[in-house]
Amino acid sequence: MVRRSWISFLLACVLTAPGNPQALPFPLSVPQGYRIDLVSNQVRGARFIASAPNGDVVVALLSQGAVVALSPGAPVNTPPRIVVSGLYGPNAVVFRGADLYIASVGTVVRLKDYPNGRLENLVSDLPAGSGHLNRALALDPQGRIFVSSGSSCNVCQEQDARKATILRYEADGSRGAIFASGLRNASGLTFDDRGRLWAVVNQRDDLVPDHTDLPPEELDQIQEHGNYGWPYAYPIGDKRLPNPEFPNASVAGFLPTTLNLQAHSAPLQIAFDTDKQSFFVAYHGSWNRSPPTGYKVVSIKLVEGKAQPPQDFVTGWLTAQGRVLGRPVGVAITAAGDLLISDDTGYVFRVTKTKI
């Protein structure tokens, strides 16, 4: 009995050791057939993430003005390596081949031949000012650059027509133009395997008391020259209704949302998994809703090209008692098909399919 107790004690120590990938900081649940491991506990302020060709996990640290890398297989308490520093508010990271693209508040830069190549400035004219300045970024099959330009306010008529839009630039950063408009905060962008652009959109506040279930957040398939209604309208079902600030606004011509998401979930990075024909979306979680919502990662399957209702994929950041343990921000798919998740309280997780 004594020997068995010591064995149990030693086993527990191993499984909870700081460098062991199974030592989660708090319980997280994944579907049957999957497991979740801790990759790092050294990335406080983590934003969007990407999987590098060499297996590195690349993480944007917005508040630190840097992009860092985690080496595959390193102990979870290994400090990350700085890849690029001196940026203003880096939020989004995307790979195209061996080149790393980074979207910050005012710029899009490219690190050629990651990790030791030269840094190139591609875009330097992103709209300035206040409001929703954290950029989302996606590249189409031709290498053109798509970057979000969030609104300056909750609900208002913008003075700068490039606010509340998605902007498109040529692969070399030239010829910037509005691709789609009426998008309050297109907080995550991605392309599917058919070359279609998708965005998750954070909708407005202060429409109903306690910020409960209106208006829903959005998943939108983005059409060139499409207008998605903000600030004049908000989504409900497959319609758009006038915002109370603009009661006489015509909603004719505004494109409907593709899929309503839970109001105030704050969807951020979105990633497309070609093998599973599914999107993964990180719900950062509500800041002013009563009761709170979000704080999870969901999957949205495409069936014959149509988005299906979201399903919980990773949960546990929000307890049944309403306690918030962390806030997921970024999601990325690795070459092996694993799902990476960043949490701005300092963590990166990896979800893998277990072997049968």
Secondary structure, 3 states (H helix, E strand, C coil): CHHHHHHHHHHHHHHCCCCCCCCCCCCCECCCCEEEEEEECCCCCEEEEEECCCCCEEEEEHHHCEEEEECCCCCCCCCCEEEECCCCCCCEEEEECCEEEEECCCCEEEECCCCCCCEEEEECCCCCCCCCCCCCEEECCCCCEEEEECCCCCCCCCCCCCCCEEEEECCCCCCCEEEEECCCCEEEEEECCCCCEEEEECCCCCCCHHHCCCCCEEEEECCCCCECCCCCEEEECCEEEECCCCCCCCCCCCCCCCEEECCCCCEEEEEEECCCCEEEEEECCCCCCCCCCCCEEEEEEEECCEECCCEEEEECCECCCCCECCCEEEEEECCCCCEEEEECCCEEEEEEECCC
